[in-house]
Amino acid sequence: MATPIIHVMKRGQLQAIGRRIQEIRKERKITQGTLAERADLTTNYIGKIERGEAQPTLEALVAIAEALRVNVSNLFLYLDRSQSKDELKSTIKELLNRL
């Protein structure tokens, strides 16, 4: 079982990723239920991720990205801007290494 990414990501960053997932989902005009079905996750879990309440695994983020037909890096576009570019790269690399 994969380790939750909470050790790497701050709550605000989880919320930013959730907002980004929701934004892409709405652009695609699909429901949380449809996204959940495509990603083989529960609708409740998708809702928690979108609200920044869940600590999704990297595998869940990859499944969501695939279901939305975007590169997983697209989910990280709105991370806390106070992070430096190098810190952001490090965070993403660490997450990808867990895959």
Rosetta blueprint (number, residue, H / E / L):
1 M L
2 A L
3 T L
4 P L
5 I H
6 I H
7 H H
8 V L
9 M L
10 K L
11 R H
12 G H
13 Q H
14 L H
15 Q H
16 A H
17 I H
18 G H
19 R H
20 R H
21 I H
22 Q H
23 E H
24 I H
25 R H
26 K H
27 E H
28 R L
29 K L
30 I L
31 T L
32 Q H
33 G H
34 T H
35 L H
36 A H
37 E H
38 R H
39 A H
40 D L
41 L L
42 T L
43 T H
44 N H
45 Y H
46 I H
47 G H
48 K H
49 I H
50 E H
51 R L
52 G L
53 E L
54 A L
55 Q L
56 P L
57 T L
58 L H
59 E H
60 A H
61 L H
62 V H
63 A H
64 I H
65 A H
66 E H
67 A H
68 L H
69 R L
70 V L
71 N L
72 V H
73 S H
74 N H
75 L H
76 F H
77 L L
78 Y L
79 L L
80 D L
81 R L
82 S L
83 Q L
84 S L
85 K H
86 D H
87 E H
88 L H
89 K H
90 S H
91 T H
92 I H
93 K H
94 E H
95 L H
96 L H
97 N H
98 R L
99 L L
